[in-house]
């Protein structure tokens, strides 16, 4: 599986593009700069199959309007608990991040244990509330890859002082992640990739 990590927007959220079949790429957390995402797709002969939000904060969803202008009907997936954020006027940070429209194709189907498949790629959904009520991680077991959104970072973890944040829930979510395969490569929502083994050994929030 190919992957491209694109830090986008004023806050530098990691948009991750994944593909095996060039006609069915995944776009995870398109937070800003839809033109940059579309340019990458065009330059590499890719067409998207779906968009996935690890959670609903503005810096992870901000490019969805632009993507849907270019690719009408593109499915958009999110955890049920974060649906109220999508299209909410307060889920914004002007002028860098304006509120998005709620996509007509939005599917609140990222529930714990569900499988999401497209283009020869399959991910298991791990519900990881705490940073937001509906936050999820995406586990690509065959590729030993884990996309953690803002639940787990290299050396840190997500904040819980935003509306809907819950430190107790986040701690439980982090314990779940710490018990996963130590060889998993972790691509977080911000910052550099890491591994479960490295975070278990060094991240104070996983001790």
N, C-alpha and C positions, 0 to 999 in steps of 0.2 A: 504494500500500500504506500502510495506517495503522500507526502504531506508538506504543506507550506504554512509557516507561521507568519502572520502579518500583524505587527503591532500598529494599531490604527487609532486616530483621534487624539484629542488633547490629553487624555488620560492613558493612552497607549495600551488599550485592551487588545489581547491577542485574538485575532480572527484566525481560525485554522481551516484550511481547505484540504480535504482528503479525497483521494480518488484511486480507483483501480481501473474502472471503465471510464474513459474520457467523456462519455455522454451522460454520466451520472455522478457528478462530484457532489460532495457534502460541503456546506458552508456553515461553520460553527461559530457563533457569536460575531456576526457582522456588525461591529459597533459604530463604524464611521466610514467615510470615504467609499461610497458605493462605486465611484468611478475607478478607484484603484483595484477594487475586487474584480470588477468587470474586465478591466484591462488585463489583469493576471489570467483570468479565465480565457480571454480571447487569445492572448499570446501563447497559451499552452494548449489551445484547441479543446478547451473544456466547456461542458454545459452542466449547469447544476441540476441535481435531482431533488434537493431539499435544503432547508435551512433549519438549524437546531440552535435554540437558546439554552445555555446552561442555567441561566436565570434571567430575570426581566429588567435589570437595571439599564438605564439609558445608554451607558457606555458600551453595552454588549448587544444592543438591538438597533442602534441609530441608523444603520444603513439599509434597514429592511424596506423602507419606502422606495428607495432608489433601485434596489434589486427587483422589487416587484414591478416597477415600471418597465424594466428591461425584460424580465421573465414573468409575465402575468401567469397566475395560477400556480406558482411555485409553492409547494407545501412548506409550512412553517410549524415547527414542533416546540412545545414548551411544557414544563411541569404545571399541573393544575393550580397549584398554590400561587403561582406568579401571574396568572392570566389577568388579574385586576390591574397590574402595572402597565400592560400593553395598551397604549392609547390614552393613558391617564395624563392629563395636562401637567401634573406636578412631577411626573417622571421625565424630567428634562433638566438641562443646565445651560440655558442660553448664555451667549450666542453659539457656543460650541456644539451643544446637543439640544435640538428642538424635540418636542414630543412627536412620536410617530403615530401613524394611524394604526388601528387594530386590523391586521390582515384578514381578509375574508377567508383565507386558507389556513388560519391558525387552528392547530389541533392540540388540545391539552391532554396529550396521551403519553407524556414521559413520566410514567409511574414506576415505582420501585419494582425491579425485576423484569420489566418489559424489554422486548428486543426490538430494535429499529434496524431495518435492512434496506439497502438500495445499492445498486451498482457493484455487487459483489463484496460489499462491506457490511459488517454487522456489529452493532454495539449493544451492550447490556446497560440498562439504565440503573444507576444507583442513586436513590433519593438521598440528598444530603442537605436537609434544611438547616437553617441557622443563620447564614448570611442573608438569605431570603426564605420565605416559607416554602417556595416551590423549587429551590435550587436542586440541580442534579449534576452528577458526574457521568461521563460516558466511558465505559470500559470496552476496549477492543482487545479481547483476550488473545486472539491468535497473533496479533501484532505486538502484544505486551505494551499497550499504550493506554494511558488514562488521561482524559481531559477533565480537569477539576474545576474549571470556571474560577469563581472567587472563594471556593471552599478552602483550598489548600494552595499555598504558594511555597516557593523555595525559601525555607527558613521562617515562614510566617503563615498566617491564615486570614480568612476574611473578617471584616468588621461586623459587629452586631449592633452598632448604635444607630443604624438607619431604621426607618419604619419597617416593622416585620422581622427585624433581627432578633435572635434568641441565642444567648451564649450557651445555655444548657443544651439546646438542640445542636448547636455547632460542635460542641465538645463530643457529643455522641456520634455525630457524623465523622469527625476526625478519627475517633476510635475505630470506626468501620474501615476507613481508608488505611489506617495503620496495620490492619490485619490482612490486607491484600498481599498479593505476590510481591515480594521485595524487589524483584527484577523489573517491575513495571516502570516504564518511562512516564513521567508526569509532565504534561504541558498545562501550566496554570493559566488563569485568565489574565494575568499580568506578570511580566518578568520572564526569567529564563527557565528552561526545562530543568527537571531534577529527576530523582527516582524515589520510589517508596522507601527503599533501603536507606538512602541518604537522609531522608526526612525523619524516619524513625530514629536514626542515630543522632541527629543534630538539631532537629526542629523542636524548640521548647514546648510548642503547643501539642506535640505528639508524645511527650514524655509521660 
